[in-house]
């Protein structure tokens, strides 16, 4: 039997898409439901394949340049203090 790494190396983009769809809808292409264990293993395989084949921003779970929501609100509020008010004369 192949190792996990060997199996991941043999996943084609088409197989990856089938795995991804199975996780998304909870069923295999033939209609059978994924078991909890199958879902976990399929997600592990997807993530491992993505690490080698996709740029970071396209991988499962990518959050981008996120920052704390309170920091973003605070920055917007401080910028508003210095923005000119519309309709005023100076």
N, C-alpha and C positions, 0 to 999 in steps of 0.2 A: 504494500500500500504506500502511496505517496505521502510525503510530509505536507503539512499545511502550506508551507512556502511554495512547494512544487505545484500544489493545486491552484494557488493564487496565480502563479506564473502562467498557468494554462487557461485562465479565464480570458475569453475574448470580449471585446466591447459588446457584442450581442448577448453573450451570457450574462455579463454585468447588468445590462438593461433588463433582462428577464428577472434576475435576482432582485434588482431595485423595485421593479413593478410588483413582484411577489410580496415584498415587505410592505409596500405602500397599500396594497389592497387586501393583504392577508391571505392570499390564495396563490397556488401554483398556476401556471398557464392552463393546466388540465382541469382546474376548478377545485382541486382538493385544498382544504384549509391548511395553513402552516401551523405546526405545533409550536409551542413556546420555545422548545429547544431548536427547532429549525429556524425560527425567526432570529434567535440569538446568534446562531452560527452563520446565517446568511448575512446579518449585519456585520459580523466580524470579517467575513470574506469581502464584503463591499468596501469596508473601511480600509482593509489591507490593500485591496486592488487600487483604490483611489490614491493611496499614498504613493504608489509607483507610476500611476498613469494620468492623474489629473492635477492641474495647478491648484494650489491651496484654496483659492476662492471658489472653486467648483466642488469641493469635497463636502461630504455629509457633515453637518454640524458647524460649518464655517460661519462665523459671526461678524467678520470684517473688523474694521477699526472702531469697535464699540467702546463707549465710555459710559461711566455712570450717568444715569438720567438726571440726577440732581446737578451734576456738573454742567451738563448741556443747558439746563434751564437757567442756571446761575450765569453762564456765559451770555445767553440770549438776553437776560435781564440787564446785565451790565452794559451790553452793547446798545440797548434801547435807551439807556440814560444819556448817551452821547449822540444819539441820532437826532437830526433836526425834526421837530414836530411839523407835521404837514399843515399847511394853511396859516402859518405864523409869519410875521415880518420881523426881520432883524436889521 
